[in-house]
Amino acid sequence: MISRLENGRRVAGINQCRKAVKKGTAAVMFIAEDVENRIKQSLLELCAEHGVDVVSVPTMGELGRACGIEVGTSAAVLLK
């Protein structure tokens, strides 16, 4: 599932992910398991409100690599 981030249109980072969900352009959100609980919870609630599926990824580093960036990221969204 995470391999879809490598080839698809995506955004990374908490703020960009929130914007995509609120605008209705998010197909699925990927959230790193090692992100702070308060951040993770707010993203999960936002996705639930907007009907966006969520996929957990073990680490921020792994999620960043899947997005093709050299740093870790807390969240990424695959765009519709």
N, C-alpha and C positions, 0 to 999 in steps of 0.2 A: 504494500500500500504506500509506504513512504517513497518508493521509487517513482511514483506518479509526480512527486514534487520536482524531480530532476528534469523532466521533459515538458511539464505543463506550465501554464502561466500562473505565477504565484506572487505573493508578497510575504515578507518576513518582518518580524518585530511586532511587539504588542500593539502599538498605536495603529500601525498600518492594518493589522489584522482586525482590530476593533472597527475601524472605518469600513473595511470590506464587508464585515458581517452586517453592520448597520445599513449600508447602502444596498444590501441584497445581492452582492456579487460573489459571495463566498460559497463554494461548493462543499468544502470540508476543511476543518481546522485541525492542525497537528499541534499538540502541546507537549513540551518536554516534561517528563516526570520529576526532574530535579529543580523545577522552578519553585519559587516561594508559594506556599499554600494560598495566601491571600490573592495573589495574582492568578493562580490556576483556578481558584474558585470563581473569581469575577469573570474570567473567560468562559468557564463552563456554564455559568448562569446566562451570559450573553448569548451563547450558542443555543442554549435550550429555549430562550425567548424567541429566537429567530429561526428555529428549526434547522440549525446547521449541525451536521454530524461531526463528532470529535474522535480523533485517533491519538492515542498516547504513544510517545516516543521516549525511549529510555533516558537520553541525555540531551542537553542543549547543544553539545558539540556534534552529536550525530545528526540532529535536526539541521544545524547550520551546514554541515557537509552535504546533506541531501538537497539543500537549497543552492548549493554551489558557492557558498560564502566561506571565508576563512575563519570566521568567528562563530561562536555558538549563538543560538537564538532561542528565546523562550517559546515562541509560537510562530507558525507559518500557516498561510491559507492558500489552498489551491482554488483558483478563481474559476468561475463558470465559463 
